[in-house]
């Protein structure tokens, strides 16, 4: 990864026992979910998250707009999956902290019968989401690492809501770049789609340095966070969905994926830093 862009050193040493954030509240360790919340203008973040977010912003001045554009893609993709693909069950991998236009809200506005299963392993995300979903019978959040797809599919709460005989939509929005090549993200996608029939879909966005090399320097900020980041090229992102049929307009910059009238745009779409695609299981 390059050192392009302004030098904003991370002077905070790694805290001891940093891996215990999964079981112990650690506001001193930047969280990928809380950094994203900070970019979106949320309030569920702490000084360590804001410091990391400011370091990233120094490299990527459009990152806040990119986060908003990423959320707009979520809304468009969910409406596509429900209205066009006819899918009524969605699995959102890496739910993140609640924000405006959550997946279950968009999906159930499109069709109240849609079922949504959120998956996350951040204890703060789980607590906030469980509070948000109280009184929503068609949506649930389950606590699993996305690197364990068999555990996700075996979860009794997922099995209560999901019909494996019907197509499903699996969302990986701003998530797969938190998987190393050694984690084999393509096989994780394939394993999650495997029990579902043809017509199932995956929707994803993925960070890239193809157009803005400073993305690689910004990604290094996550080395001190709960999850490291691994940006990928266009060819590498497409390889994640090999064997699936990529839906038009294909792999594009996120604001270019079926934009709706009045949506936020950038003068240079690549300044969004994210690729987006939706693909169908044949």
Secondary structure, 3 states (H helix, E strand, C coil): CCCCCCCCCCCCCCCCCHHHHHCCCCCCCCCHHHHHHHHCCCCCCCHHHHHHHHHHHHHCCCHHHHHHHHHHHHHHHHHHHHHHCCCCEEEEECCCCCCCCCHHHHHHHHCCCCEEEEEECCHHHHHHHHHHCCCCCCEEEEECCCCCHHHHHHCHHHHHHCCCCCCCEEEEECCHHHCCHHHCHHHHHHHHHHCCCCCCEEEEEEECCCCCCHHHHHHHHHHHCCCCCCCCCHHHHHHCCCCCEECCCCCEEHHHCCCCCCCCCCCCHHHHCEEEEEEECC
